[in-house]
Amino acid sequence: MTTIKDVARHAGVSITSASYALNGTGTIGTATRKRVLEAAEELNYHPNAFARNLKNKKTHTIGVFITRFGGSFYEEILEGIHDAVLKTDYELLICPESRKIRKILTHRQVDGAIVFDSKITSDSLTRLAAKNFPIVTLDRHLDVDYLFSLLVDNQYGAMDAFYHLYNQGARRIIFVSGALDSLDNTERMEAFIGEGKKNNLPIQCYYGTFTEDSGYDIAKALLESGELPDAAFCANDQMAIGFIRAMKEKNLKAPDDIAIVGFDDIQVAKYMQPTLSTVGVSRFLWGSLAASHLIDFLENENSFHSYRIPTRLIQRESSTKKSDLSSTPLP
């Protein structure tokens, strides 16, 4: 196996000079650097990355701990992370099992982490975050050094949804909640209910689990009771799709019978019938920014203030009368 000693000997320089040339460090002349690099190429020398990482105490790998991989919601976040990492010399280690985060850290397999997994407790993240192990969270905000949050602007999105429905005349409006341990759900619910209170409208809440089936079950029970709301804002698109499915079984239409708005703008939202009004956010941008900020900190120690990914209301057929849609382009 060719070593750096062989390269130095072949180039006629010291081992220190060879190291400077190969690592792009130190103050050596251009001619010397060129001679060392040519010698390394002739001898087919490749630095031992593992040994270099041990010396530098860096792996040039970031860990991604995410609830699951399936579905466009998570896929687009991962695509954004992957795109940002491809522009660097870092690698990705994606792990769906939250219990392995300590093991991976203990064995120094990653230099930092992006976390979108509610099963990893906030106490664990607080203990793990450190200068040599920064963490970016996508599902919670913690006021801890070296722990940066990058969240969706849930409040603005929920307010947009409320006034879209309210300004169309809806007064009996319900909120279909997702998992109660989700920060996104909590923020959407509090903002939506808050706007209702400002306008003297009590918002009835129904509790689901972010799944299509839970939205279906809530709608089915509600429709069988005979107490139909004017509109429903669902904390995610999956539940909104389940809600509309239950309506169709009762020969009810959105928005004529009940106007429906979801959240996330998943891919199927624009293709279903009726097309689903929703609050959209660029999940690709979300993932990309998380990775680029984390790597920037690892490389340059540039901290960033926690901030929100902007949302936008996307008006489609499920909440908007056709006459109003005629002048509104469908995204």
N, C-alpha and C positions, 0 to 999 in steps of 0.2 A: 504494500500500500504506500503510495506516495505521501510524504509528509511535508510540512512547511520547511523542514531542514533541507530536504531535497531541492525544493524550489529556490531557497536562499543560495544553496551551493551552486545550482545551475545558473542562477542570475549573477553570481559573484557578489552578493551583498550579505549583510548580517541578517540573522533571524528577525531581529527587531524591525529592520527596514522592510523585510519581506512582509511582516505582519501589518505594518503601516500601509503598505501598498495594497494588500489584499483586502483590508478593512476600510480603506479610504480615510485613514486617520493619520495623525502625525504630520511633520513637516519634512517631506522628502522631495527631491527634485522630480520634474516631469519625466526626464529620461530614465531615472532609476525606477520610478513607478511603472513605466512602460516596459522596461526590461523584466521586471518581476512578473507582470501580468502575462507577458509573452512566454516566460518560462513555465508559469502555471498552466497555460494552455498546451504547451508542448508536452508537458508531463501528465496532462489530464488530471490536474490536481483540483479537488473540490474540498473546501473547508468542512470540517466536521461540525455540522449545525448543532448536534446534541451537546458536544463539548463546549461550543461557544455559548450556548444557552445556559449551561451550568455555570460558566464563568461569569456571564452577565446577569445571571439569575432572571432571565427572560426567556419565554417560550415562543414569542411572536404568534401567540394563539389567543383568541378571545372565545369565551364560552357563551352560548346562548341557551338559556333555560326557559322553555316555552311550554304552555299547557298542552298543545297538540300541534300536529303539522297539517292535518286535513282541513279542507275548505279554503275558499279564496281569501277569507279574512286573514288567516295565519300565513298562508302561502305568500301573499303580497308583502307582508312585513318581512318575512324571511328573504324574499327576492330583493327588497331594499337593502337589508343587511349585507347580503351576498354581493350586491353591486358595489357597495361602498368598500367592502373588504378587498374585492378584486383589484382595486386601484392602489393597493398597498402590498407589502410583502407579508402581511398577516394571514393566518389560517383561521378556520372556524371549527369549533367543536360544539355541535348542537346536541343537547341532551334533554329528553322529555321526562326524565325521572328526577324530581326535585331532591330526593334523598341523596343523590350522588354529588351535590354541590360541595359538601365538605370534603369528600374523598378527592374530588378533582382539585380542590384548592390545596389540600394537604400534600398531594403529590406534585404540586406546582405544574399542573398540566395547562393552565391558562393564566394570562396576565391580568385579565379583567373579565367582567361578565355583563351581559344584557339579560334582564330578568322580566319575564311576562308569565308568571306562574304563581297564583295565589296560594298554592300549597307550600311554597317557601315562606316561612313566617318573617314578619318584619323584624322580630328580635334576632333571627339568624342573620338577616342582611345587615342589621346594625352592628353586630359583632364582627362580621366578615369584612365590611368596607374599610379600606385602609389606603394609604398613599400608594403602596405597592400592589393593591388589588382594588381598583376603582370599580364601581358598579353603576350601571344605568338601569333604572326601573321604568317600565312602561305601564305599570298597573297600580302604582301607589306613589305618594309623596312622603318622604321621611326627611326631617331636618337633621341630617347627619353629614359630617365631613366625608368627602370622597364618595358620596352616594348621590347621584344626579337623577332627577326624574324628568321624563319627557312624556307628557300626557296629552290626550285629546281635549279640545276646548268643549267639554260636555255641556257646560252651562250655556254657552252661546248657542250651541246646536239645539238644546231643548227649548230655549226661549224662542228661537226661530220657528220651531215646530208649533209651539203654543200659539203664537200670533198668526201663523199661517191658517190654523184651524179657526181661531177666534175671529179673525177678520172676514172669514167666509160665513160667519153667522152661527158657528157651533157654540152651544152653551152647555150641553150635557156631554162633558169630555172626560174620558177615563184614561188612566195610565196603566199600561201592562208592564210590570216590573220583571227584571231578570233576577239573577242570583243576588241575594242580599249581601254577600261577602265581596261583591265586586265594586270597586271604587267608581268605575264608569257608570254602573247602574245607579249607585247612590247619588252621584252628582246630577245625573239626568233627572232622576225622580225629584230631588230637592228643588232643582231649578224650575221644573215644570209645575210642580205644586205651588212653588213660590209665586210664579206669574199668575196662577189661578187665584191665589189669595189677593194679589194686588187688584184683580178685576172682580173680586167678590164672587168667584166661582169655586165651589168645593170640588176638588178632583178626587174621584174614587179610584183607589189603587187595587189592582189584582196581581197576584204574585205568581210568576212563572220561574223558569230556570234557564232562559235564553235559548231553549230548544223550540223547534217548530211544533212538536207535539204539545208542549206546555201552552203555547199560544192558541193552538186548536182547542185544547181542553177548556181553557178559560173562556174562549168565545162560545163554545158549544153550551156550557153551563149558563152563560149570560143570555144567550139567545133563547134558550129554553125557558128562562125566567120571564121572558116577554118584556123586560125593561131595557129597551134598546137605547144606547147613547147616540149622540149626534156624531161623535168622532172618538177615535182611539189612537193614542200615541204609544207605540211599542218600543221598549228599550233597545231592541235590535230587530234587524230585518227578518231573521228566522221566525221569531214569534209573530211578526206581522203577517208573514206568509201563512203560518198556521191559522191565524185569526181569519184571514180571507178564505182559506179552505173551508173552515166551518161555516162561514157565511154562504158560500156557494151551495153547500148541502141544504141550506134552508131557503135557497133561491133568493138570497139577498145580494145586492150589488154595492160595491164601493165605487164612487163615493155617494151614490144616490141614497142608500139606506144608512150606511155608516162610513164616514171618511176615515181612511187609515194612513198613518205615517209611521215609518220605521226609522232605524238608525244604522248606519255603516255603509250603505250602498254596495252590498255584495253583488257579484256579477249577475246573478239570476234576476235581480230586482228590475232591471230594464227590459227583461224578456217575458216575464210572466204576464198573465191577463187577469185583471188590469195591471198595467205597469205600476210598480210600487213607488210612491213618494217616500223620500227618505232624507236623512241628514248624512251627507257624504264627507269623508276625510281621506286624504291620500295616505294609505297604509304603506305604500312603497316609500314615500318621503319619510314617514315615521321611522321605518326600519333603517333607512339610509342615514338619517341624521343621528340616530342612536349609535350606529357603528362608527361613523366619522368622528363624532364628538368623543367617543371612548378612545379611539385610536389617537386622536389629537392629544388627549390628556396623557396617554401612555408614552407618546413620543416627545411631547413638548411641555407637559404639565400645565396645559391650558384648561383651567376650569371653565364651566359654562353654567349660567343660571338656568334653573329649571323653568321651562316655559311650555306653552300649549301649541299643539298642532291645530291650525284653523279648520273650521268646518263650514259647510255651505248647504243650504236647503235645496233639494232637488225636487221640483214639483212635477209629478207625473199623474197618471190617471186615477190612482186610488184615493186621492184626496182633493182633486181639482175638477170642477165641472168642465165639460168639453168646450163650452163657450169661452171659458177663461184660458184653457190650454191652447186655444187657437193662436193666441198671440205670445205664447210662452214656448220657446224651443225645448224639446225633450232631450236631456243629456243622454 
